[in-house]
C-alpha cells in the first residue's frame, strides 16, 4: 500500500476516539446526562430491564434523527435506558418517525447510516451443476475517517471443496455511500451488491481466479437479534443495531478462469451498525446454522482474552423455529465446546476447529465440522477465520443435518495501532469512576 494509504488508514482508526459520546446526530446531552443521565425526562418512559450500565448513552440518544412526535422529543439522554417518546406506546420504539415493535425498520434500515461503523455480510453454500460443493463470503465494512473521508474494507472468498482451495481477496476503497432510502447499492473494484426491493439481492464479486454472479431471494424474512434489533457488542462497547436474513435462496453462475458453472444453494445475510468502537473488542466466535428441519441458529461469544475461547466476556444468540418465530438465547442456555484446533501457516495463529454446540432447553446437540481447516481471511484491520461448516446431530431431540458458517476473530493478534484504543478505553473507564 502506498504511504498515503497508510496515513488515511491511521486517521480512520483514530476517528472513533473523537466521535463516541452523546453529542451524535443532533441529540443534545449535557455532562450529567453523558455520565449517567437523569430520571425525569419529560415525555419519555424507560425499559428498566435493558442496559443497566450507566456509563454509555443509549442508541436512541446517539441516533437522534429517529424522532417521533413533534414537540415531544426530550432533549436529554435518559442515562443508559431506552427512551420511548410520548407519541409511542411504552413497548414500542421510535424509528424514523414511526412507532414500531423493533428498533430496525426495513427496508429503510438496509440503507447505509451515519454511524461510526457498519457492515453488510453474506455467506452461503452452493452446489454446482457438476455436483461439487462451493461456499462464498462477501463483506462490506464501512466507516468515516477523522478528515471526513469514507473508507470501505471489502472481503471476498470462494471455497472450492473438490479443488481443496480457499481463495480470498481483501482491499480498501474510498467513496461515498449510496444513501438512496430503502435501497442498497454497495460497490467496489471487484464486488457489487444491489437491492431494489425487500427480498432480492444481486451480488457479483471476484476472488482470485474465481468470479461469481448471484441472485439471492429471501425465503423466510428478517430476524431481529436481541428481540428488538439491539444487541450489546461486548461489555466494553455501547449497543448496536443488528438483524439477519437467515435463509436466502441462491441461484447464479460461478466462473473459474472464465469457464461458467451454474450453481444453486442458500445463504445467510447479516447487517449491523452503531456508534461503537470495534477495535476495543478483544475477539469473538460467531456461529450461524441453517438446519434441514427449517430452524436457524445464530450465536456469538465475545471473549475477554485473546487466543482463549474459554474466556467469555458475554454471549447472546437467536433461535428461529421453522415457522419463523424467534427467541433470544442467553449465555447460560448454550454450551459451546471446541473439539480441536488448526494453526495457520500464514499468520501462525491457532484457531479452534470443530465444535459441539448444545442448547439443552431446545433438545439441540450438534457437531459443527469445518469443510476444510484453511479458511483464514487476511485483512488490513485484523486477520480472521471464516469457515463453511457441516452440521450434524439433533434438534428438538430429532435427527438433523445442516450447513453453517463460523467466524473466529482475535486469535491472530491485533494490529499495533489497537493499543491506542485499549489506552483510550481504560482511561475512559477510570474517568467514569
PAKOLFI-750080 format. One record per residue (C-alpha): x, y, z; residue number from 0; residue in three letters. Coordinates in Angstrom, 2 decimals. Last residue first. Layout:
// residues N
((X,Y,Z),NUM,'ala')
...
// end
This chain:
// residues 433
((-15.47,6.24,38.36),432,'unk')
((-16.16,7.44,34.82),431,'unk')
((-12.64,8.74,34.27),430,'unk')
((-11.14,5.34,35.04),429,'unk')
((-13.37,3.68,32.40),428,'unk')
((-12.50,6.34,29.84),427,'unk')
((-8.79,5.88,30.60),426,'unk')
((-9.10,2.13,30.01),425,'unk')
((-10.93,2.64,26.70),424,'unk')
((-8.41,5.20,25.48),423,'unk')
((-5.43,3.01,26.37),422,'unk')
((-7.04,-0.03,24.74),421,'unk')
((-7.98,2.04,21.71),420,'unk')
((-4.43,3.30,21.24),419,'unk')
((-3.09,-0.26,21.70),418,'unk')
((-5.01,-1.15,18.52),417,'unk')
((-2.37,0.69,16.49),416,'unk')
((-0.12,-2.39,16.60),415,'unk')
((-2.55,-4.53,14.62),414,'unk')
((-4.33,-7.24,16.62),413,'unk')
((-3.44,-10.83,17.33),412,'unk')
((-4.21,-13.84,15.14),411,'unk')
((-6.77,-15.41,17.51),410,'unk')
((-8.89,-12.28,17.87),409,'unk')
((-11.61,-13.23,15.39),408,'unk')
((-13.30,-16.53,14.58),407,'unk')
((-16.31,-16.66,12.25),406,'unk')
((-18.23,-19.91,11.80),405,'unk')
((-20.55,-20.67,8.91),404,'unk')
((-23.20,-23.34,8.93),403,'unk')
((-24.93,-26.06,6.98),402,'unk')
((-27.44,-28.58,8.22),401,'unk')
((-28.35,-32.04,9.37),400,'unk')
((-30.95,-33.13,11.89),399,'unk')
((-32.04,-36.13,13.91),398,'unk')
((-34.86,-35.28,16.38),397,'unk')
((-34.46,-34.23,20.02),396,'unk')
((-35.78,-30.74,19.20),395,'unk')
((-32.55,-30.53,17.20),394,'unk')
((-30.18,-33.47,16.91),393,'unk')
((-26.79,-34.14,15.33),392,'unk')
((-24.98,-32.99,12.20),391,'unk')
((-23.81,-29.57,10.98),390,'unk')
((-21.33,-29.05,8.15),389,'unk')
((-19.08,-26.00,8.01),388,'unk')
((-18.06,-23.12,5.74),387,'unk')
((-15.38,-21.16,7.57),386,'unk')
((-14.47,-17.56,8.25),385,'unk')
((-11.15,-17.23,10.10),384,'unk')
((-9.82,-13.78,10.99),383,'unk')
((-6.90,-11.46,10.36),382,'unk')
((-7.38,-7.92,11.58),381,'unk')
((-7.63,-4.41,10.19),380,'unk')
((-5.82,-4.91,6.85),379,'unk')
((-7.34,-8.37,6.46),378,'unk')
((-6.11,-11.93,5.97),377,'unk')
((-9.06,-14.35,5.65),376,'unk')
((-8.42,-17.83,7.07),375,'unk')
((-10.35,-20.76,5.61),374,'unk')
((-7.58,-23.34,5.98),373,'unk')
((-9.17,-26.15,8.01),372,'unk')
((-11.50,-27.60,5.37),371,'unk')
((-15.23,-28.45,5.46),370,'unk')
((-15.41,-27.20,9.06),369,'unk')
((-17.32,-29.53,11.39),368,'unk')
((-20.12,-28.34,13.67),367,'unk')
((-21.43,-31.13,15.90),366,'unk')
((-24.98,-30.87,17.13),365,'unk')
((-26.93,-31.21,20.37),364,'unk')
((-30.21,-29.28,20.38),363,'unk')
((-33.09,-30.55,22.52),362,'unk')
((-34.33,-26.98,22.79),361,'unk')
((-33.69,-26.47,26.51),360,'unk')
((-30.40,-28.36,26.25),359,'unk')
((-28.94,-25.93,23.67),358,'unk')
((-25.69,-27.66,22.74),357,'unk')
((-22.95,-27.00,20.17),356,'unk')
((-20.04,-29.44,19.94),355,'unk')
((-17.38,-27.72,17.91),354,'unk')
((-14.94,-28.20,15.07),353,'unk')
((-11.75,-26.15,14.92),352,'unk')
((-10.31,-23.68,17.42),351,'unk')
((-7.86,-21.27,15.77),350,'unk')
((-4.08,-21.14,16.24),349,'unk')
((-2.46,-18.12,14.61),348,'unk')
((0.90,-18.56,12.88),347,'unk')
((-0.13,-15.95,10.30),346,'unk')
((0.39,-17.84,7.03),345,'unk')
((0.91,-21.44,8.17),344,'unk')
((-2.32,-21.12,10.17),343,'unk')
((-2.57,-23.42,13.17),342,'unk')
((-5.67,-25.60,13.50),341,'unk')
((-7.55,-26.68,16.62),340,'unk')
((-9.79,-29.41,18.00),339,'unk')
((-13.09,-30.20,19.72),338,'unk')
((-14.18,-26.72,20.79),337,'unk')
((-17.13,-26.87,23.24),336,'unk')
((-20.08,-24.47,23.01),335,'unk')
((-22.82,-24.76,25.65),334,'unk')
((-25.90,-22.56,25.24),333,'unk')
((-28.64,-21.59,27.70),332,'unk')
((-26.48,-19.69,30.21),331,'unk')
((-25.25,-17.19,27.61),330,'unk')
((-28.78,-16.27,26.66),329,'unk')
((-30.64,-17.35,23.53),328,'unk')
((-33.39,-14.96,22.45),327,'unk')
((-36.45,-16.41,20.77),326,'unk')
((-37.65,-16.28,17.18),325,'unk')
((-40.82,-17.43,15.44),324,'unk')
((-40.11,-18.05,11.75),323,'unk')
((-42.38,-21.08,11.33),322,'unk')
((-39.40,-23.48,11.21),321,'unk')
((-38.13,-22.15,14.57),320,'unk')
((-35.63,-19.31,14.87),319,'unk')
((-33.16,-19.37,17.78),318,'unk')
((-31.25,-16.15,18.46),317,'unk')
((-27.97,-15.61,20.26),316,'unk')
((-26.04,-13.92,23.03),315,'unk')
((-22.67,-14.19,24.72),314,'unk')
((-20.60,-12.08,27.10),313,'unk')
((-16.98,-11.75,28.23),312,'unk')
((-16.15,-15.44,27.79),311,'unk')
((-12.53,-16.51,28.36),310,'unk')
((-12.86,-20.17,27.26),309,'unk')
((-12.03,-19.45,23.60),308,'unk')
((-8.60,-18.08,24.60),307,'unk')
((-6.44,-16.61,21.82),306,'unk')
((-7.09,-13.04,23.02),305,'unk')
((-8.79,-12.60,26.37),304,'unk')
((-12.18,-11.13,27.34),303,'unk')
((-14.04,-13.03,24.62),302,'unk')
((-17.27,-12.14,22.88),301,'unk')
((-19.35,-15.22,22.07),300,'unk')
((-21.90,-15.16,19.27),299,'unk')
((-24.90,-17.34,18.49),298,'unk')
((-27.19,-17.55,15.49),297,'unk')
((-29.49,-20.53,14.94),296,'unk')
((-31.89,-21.41,12.14),295,'unk')
((-34.75,-23.93,12.03),294,'unk')
((-36.33,-25.45,8.91),293,'unk')
((-35.80,-29.13,9.78),292,'unk')
((-32.83,-29.10,7.38),291,'unk')
((-30.89,-26.81,9.71),290,'unk')
((-29.39,-23.44,8.80),289,'unk')
((-26.61,-22.53,11.21),288,'unk')
((-24.72,-19.35,12.08),287,'unk')
((-21.90,-19.21,14.64),286,'unk')
((-19.73,-16.32,15.82),285,'unk')
((-16.61,-16.62,17.98),284,'unk')
((-15.29,-13.25,19.13),283,'unk')
((-12.20,-11.21,19.85),282,'unk')
((-10.75,-8.47,22.03),281,'unk')
((-13.25,-5.81,21.01),280,'unk')
((-11.77,-2.35,21.56),279,'unk')
((-11.24,-2.02,17.80),278,'unk')
((-14.95,-2.12,17.02),277,'unk')
((-15.63,1.32,18.54),276,'unk')
((-19.39,1.79,18.95),275,'unk')
((-21.80,4.19,17.30),274,'unk')
((-23.88,1.58,15.53),273,'unk')
((-24.25,-0.82,12.64),272,'unk')
((-25.04,-4.44,11.81),271,'unk')
((-26.35,-6.23,8.74),270,'unk')
((-26.09,-10.00,8.40),269,'unk')
((-27.14,-12.20,5.44),268,'unk')
((-27.19,-16.02,5.29),267,'unk')
((-27.15,-18.04,2.08),266,'unk')
((-28.71,-21.00,0.30),265,'unk')
((-27.89,-23.10,-2.75),264,'unk')
((-27.58,-23.00,-6.52),263,'unk')
((-24.71,-23.02,-9.01),262,'unk')
((-24.42,-22.93,-12.81),261,'unk')
((-20.80,-23.22,-13.99),260,'unk')
((-19.09,-20.82,-16.38),259,'unk')
((-15.41,-21.11,-17.53),258,'unk')
((-13.66,-17.73,-17.20),257,'unk')
((-10.72,-18.96,-15.11),256,'unk')
((-13.31,-20.42,-12.76),255,'unk')
((-16.69,-18.75,-13.20),254,'unk')
((-19.61,-19.37,-10.85),253,'unk')
((-23.10,-18.65,-12.15),252,'unk')
((-26.22,-17.93,-10.17),251,'unk')
((-29.08,-19.06,-7.98),250,'unk')
((-29.27,-18.51,-4.21),249,'unk')
((-32.27,-18.85,-1.89),248,'unk')
((-31.83,-16.81,1.28),247,'unk')
((-32.36,-18.22,4.76),246,'unk')
((-31.01,-16.35,7.78),245,'unk')
((-31.85,-12.74,6.88),244,'unk')
((-30.16,-11.07,9.81),243,'unk')
((-30.63,-8.07,12.09),242,'unk')
((-28.37,-5.95,14.29),241,'unk')
((-28.45,-2.40,15.65),240,'unk')
((-25.64,-1.80,18.12),239,'unk')
((-25.28,-1.22,21.85),238,'unk')
((-22.35,0.51,23.52),237,'unk')
((-18.95,-1.08,23.95),236,'unk')
((-16.63,-2.65,26.56),235,'unk')
((-19.08,-5.21,28.00),234,'unk')
((-19.42,-6.59,24.48),233,'unk')
((-21.32,-5.84,21.26),232,'unk')
((-24.54,-5.06,23.13),231,'unk')
((-27.52,-6.03,20.98),230,'unk')
((-30.48,-4.13,19.54),229,'unk')
((-32.84,-5.44,16.86),228,'unk')
((-35.91,-5.74,19.10),227,'unk')
((-35.67,-9.35,20.28),226,'unk')
((-31.93,-9.13,20.96),225,'unk')
((-31.41,-10.01,17.35),224,'unk')
((-34.10,-9.03,14.88),223,'unk')
((-34.81,-11.79,12.36),222,'unk')
((-35.57,-11.00,8.73),221,'unk')
((-37.88,-12.83,6.33),220,'unk')
((-38.14,-16.51,5.48),219,'unk')
((-37.29,-17.15,1.84),218,'unk')
((-35.27,-14.04,0.99),217,'unk')
((-34.10,-14.22,-2.62),216,'unk')
((-30.41,-14.04,-3.61),215,'unk')
((-29.48,-13.60,-7.28),214,'unk')
((-25.86,-14.47,-7.99),213,'unk')
((-22.81,-13.67,-10.15),212,'unk')
((-19.47,-15.27,-9.24),211,'unk')
((-15.85,-14.88,-10.26),210,'unk')
((-12.97,-17.22,-9.35),209,'unk')
((-9.29,-16.93,-10.34),208,'unk')
((-8.53,-14.66,-7.36),207,'unk')
((-11.77,-13.91,-5.54),206,'unk')
((-14.17,-11.89,-7.68),205,'unk')
((-17.59,-10.40,-6.95),204,'unk')
((-21.22,-10.21,-8.03),203,'unk')
((-24.34,-9.88,-5.92),202,'unk')
((-27.93,-9.11,-6.93),201,'unk')
((-30.19,-9.10,-3.89),200,'unk')
((-33.91,-9.81,-3.63),199,'unk')
((-36.44,-9.67,-0.79),198,'unk')
((-37.22,-6.12,0.30),197,'unk')
((-36.94,-4.43,-3.06),196,'unk')
((-34.24,-2.63,-5.04),195,'unk')
((-31.15,-4.49,-3.80),194,'unk')
((-27.69,-4.22,-5.34),193,'unk')
((-24.34,-5.64,-4.21),192,'unk')
((-21.13,-5.16,-6.18),191,'unk')
((-17.59,-6.51,-5.92),190,'unk')
((-14.40,-6.18,-8.00),189,'unk')
((-13.40,-2.55,-7.56),188,'unk')
((-16.06,-1.61,-5.05),187,'unk')
((-19.80,-1.10,-4.98),186,'unk')
((-22.62,-1.34,-2.49),185,'unk')
((-26.12,-0.29,-3.57),184,'unk')
((-28.89,-0.92,-1.05),183,'unk')
((-32.32,0.62,-1.37),182,'unk')
((-34.93,1.84,1.11),181,'unk')
((-33.79,5.45,1.00),180,'unk')
((-30.98,6.10,-1.53),179,'unk')
((-27.95,6.56,0.75),178,'unk')
((-25.24,5.45,-1.69),177,'unk')
((-22.10,5.57,0.42),176,'unk')
((-19.31,7.96,-0.52),175,'unk')
((-16.03,6.61,-1.85),174,'unk')
((-12.67,5.29,-0.66),173,'unk')
((-11.78,1.62,-1.08),172,'unk')
((-9.65,-0.82,0.90),171,'unk')
((-8.85,-4.40,-0.07),170,'unk')
((-9.28,-8.04,0.82),169,'unk')
((-9.34,-11.05,-1.50),168,'unk')
((-9.89,-14.72,-0.76),167,'unk')
((-9.47,-18.13,-2.39),166,'unk')
((-10.00,-21.29,-0.36),165,'unk')
((-8.86,-24.40,-2.19),164,'unk')
((-9.43,-28.14,-1.89),163,'unk')
((-10.38,-28.44,-5.56),162,'unk')
((-13.37,-30.57,-4.58),161,'unk')
((-14.33,-28.12,-1.83),160,'unk')
((-13.96,-24.91,-3.81),159,'unk')
((-14.42,-22.16,-1.22),158,'unk')
((-14.73,-18.62,-2.59),157,'unk')
((-13.86,-15.51,-0.59),156,'unk')
((-14.49,-11.77,-0.60),155,'unk')
((-13.51,-9.05,1.86),154,'unk')
((-14.13,-5.32,1.46),153,'unk')
((-12.89,-2.56,3.78),152,'unk')
((-14.55,0.74,2.95),151,'unk')
((-13.44,4.24,3.90),150,'unk')
((-15.44,7.47,3.82),149,'unk')
((-13.19,10.55,4.07),148,'unk')
((-14.40,13.06,6.64),147,'unk')
((-10.97,14.03,7.95),146,'unk')
((-11.43,11.89,11.06),145,'unk')
((-12.42,8.93,8.90),144,'unk')
((-15.89,7.55,8.22),143,'unk')
((-16.61,3.83,8.38),142,'unk')
((-17.84,0.96,6.22),141,'unk')
((-17.24,-2.82,6.16),140,'unk')
((-18.56,-4.68,3.09),139,'unk')
((-18.40,-8.45,3.44),138,'unk')
((-18.64,-11.22,0.84),137,'unk')
((-18.30,-14.91,1.67),136,'unk')
((-18.72,-17.97,-0.53),135,'unk')
((-19.04,-21.74,-0.50),134,'unk')
((-18.76,-24.48,-3.08),133,'unk')
((-19.76,-28.14,-3.30),132,'unk')
((-19.39,-30.22,-6.47),131,'unk')
((-22.30,-31.91,-8.24),130,'unk')
((-21.26,-30.71,-11.72),129,'unk')
((-24.34,-28.48,-11.81),128,'unk')
((-22.68,-26.76,-8.87),127,'unk')
((-23.84,-26.93,-5.27),126,'unk')
((-23.64,-23.79,-3.17),125,'unk')
((-23.23,-22.86,0.50),124,'unk')
((-23.54,-19.26,1.57),123,'unk')
((-22.14,-16.25,3.36),122,'unk')
((-23.32,-12.64,3.14),121,'unk')
((-22.23,-9.66,5.24),120,'unk')
((-23.13,-5.99,5.46),119,'unk')
((-21.15,-3.76,7.83),118,'unk')
((-21.43,-0.52,9.71),117,'unk')
((-19.15,1.59,11.88),116,'unk')
((-19.16,5.11,13.28),115,'unk')
((-22.75,5.59,12.21),114,'unk')
((-24.41,7.83,9.64),113,'unk')
((-26.43,5.00,8.15),112,'unk')
((-26.19,2.97,4.93),111,'unk')
((-29.51,1.64,3.53),110,'unk')
((-30.98,-1.64,4.81),109,'unk')
((-32.55,0.44,7.57),108,'unk')
((-35.26,1.79,5.26),107,'unk')
((-36.30,-1.70,4.09),106,'unk')
((-36.92,-2.43,6.88),105,'unk')
((-37.30,-0.56,10.17),104,'unk')
((-35.00,-1.75,12.96),103,'unk')
((-35.64,-0.73,16.58),102,'unk')
((-38.45,-3.26,16.84),101,'unk')
((-42.13,-3.14,17.80),100,'unk')
((-42.52,0.05,15.80),99,'unk')
((-43.71,3.62,16.32),98,'unk')
((-42.82,5.50,13.16),97,'unk')
((-40.97,8.80,12.65),96,'unk')
((-37.62,7.28,11.69),95,'unk')
((-37.87,4.62,14.41),94,'unk')
((-39.41,5.45,17.77),93,'unk')
((-39.78,2.24,19.73),92,'unk')
((-42.75,0.32,21.08),91,'unk')
((-43.49,-1.20,24.48),90,'unk')
((-44.47,2.10,26.11),89,'unk')
((-46.77,3.28,23.35),88,'unk')
((-45.29,5.98,21.09),87,'unk')
((-46.14,9.72,20.96),86,'unk')
((-44.86,10.22,24.50),85,'unk')
((-41.38,9.26,23.34),84,'unk')
((-39.79,5.97,24.40),83,'unk')
((-36.23,6.43,25.65),82,'unk')
((-34.21,3.26,26.16),81,'unk')
((-32.02,3.27,29.23),80,'unk')
((-28.35,4.18,29.63),79,'unk')
((-28.92,7.51,31.27),78,'unk')
((-32.06,9.08,29.82),77,'unk')
((-30.37,11.39,27.33),76,'unk')
((-31.74,14.92,27.39),75,'unk')
((-33.53,17.00,24.76),74,'unk')
((-36.84,15.17,25.10),73,'unk')
((-38.79,14.93,21.83),72,'unk')
((-42.47,15.68,22.38),71,'unk')
((-42.69,18.77,20.17),70,'unk')
((-43.31,16.77,17.01),69,'unk')
((-43.97,13.14,17.91),68,'unk')
((-41.38,10.62,16.74),67,'unk')
((-37.67,11.13,16.15),66,'unk')
((-35.03,8.74,14.78),65,'unk')
((-32.62,11.55,13.88),64,'unk')
((-31.08,11.40,17.34),63,'unk')
((-29.36,8.07,16.79),62,'unk')
((-26.88,8.78,19.59),61,'unk')
((-29.74,9.23,22.01),60,'unk')
((-31.94,6.34,20.83),59,'unk')
((-28.79,4.27,20.91),58,'unk')
((-28.49,4.72,24.64),57,'unk')
((-25.59,6.66,26.17),56,'unk')
((-22.74,4.85,27.91),55,'unk')
((-21.56,4.62,31.52),54,'unk')
((-24.94,3.98,33.16),53,'unk')
((-24.80,0.16,32.94),52,'unk')
((-28.26,-1.34,33.43),51,'unk')
((-28.90,-1.70,29.71),50,'unk')
((-32.30,-3.28,29.32),49,'unk')
((-34.66,-4.44,32.07),48,'unk')
((-35.55,-0.92,33.10),47,'unk')
((-37.39,-0.15,29.88),46,'unk')
((-37.91,3.57,30.07),45,'unk')
((-40.63,6.16,29.61),44,'unk')
((-40.45,9.55,27.98),43,'unk')
((-42.42,12.78,27.71),42,'unk')
((-40.37,14.64,30.24),41,'unk')
((-37.03,13.14,31.18),40,'unk')
((-37.07,12.91,34.97),39,'unk')
((-34.69,10.06,35.73),38,'unk')
((-31.49,11.80,34.79),37,'unk')
((-28.44,10.77,32.86),36,'unk')
((-25.40,8.74,33.78),35,'unk')
((-22.17,10.40,32.79),34,'unk')
((-23.36,11.73,29.44),33,'unk')
((-26.52,13.08,31.04),32,'unk')
((-24.53,14.96,33.68),31,'unk')
((-22.26,16.50,31.04),30,'unk')
((-25.15,17.79,28.94),29,'unk')
((-26.73,15.83,26.14),28,'unk')
((-28.18,17.19,22.91),27,'unk')
((-29.01,14.53,20.31),26,'unk')
((-28.44,16.27,16.99),25,'unk')
((-26.80,13.28,15.24),24,'unk')
((-24.26,12.46,17.92),23,'unk')
((-23.42,14.53,21.01),22,'unk')
((-23.77,11.69,23.49),21,'unk')
((-20.36,10.15,23.09),20,'unk')
((-18.06,8.41,20.62),19,'unk')
((-16.74,10.73,17.92),18,'unk')
((-13.20,11.72,18.88),17,'unk')
((-11.67,8.35,19.67),16,'unk')
((-13.79,6.80,16.89),15,'unk')
((-11.76,8.67,14.24),14,'unk')
((-8.32,7.43,15.22),13,'unk')
((-8.64,4.32,13.04),12,'unk')
((-9.65,6.37,10.02),11,'unk')
((-6.69,8.68,10.53),10,'unk')
((-4.36,5.67,10.54),9,'unk')
((-5.98,4.26,7.39),8,'unk')
((-5.57,7.58,5.59),7,'unk')
((-1.90,7.70,6.55),6,'unk')
((-1.43,4.09,5.46),5,'unk')
((-2.97,4.85,2.07),4,'unk')
((-0.78,7.92,1.66),3,'unk')
((2.29,5.72,2.12),2,'unk')
((1.23,3.50,-0.77),1,'unk')
((0.00,0.00,0.00),0,'unk')
// end
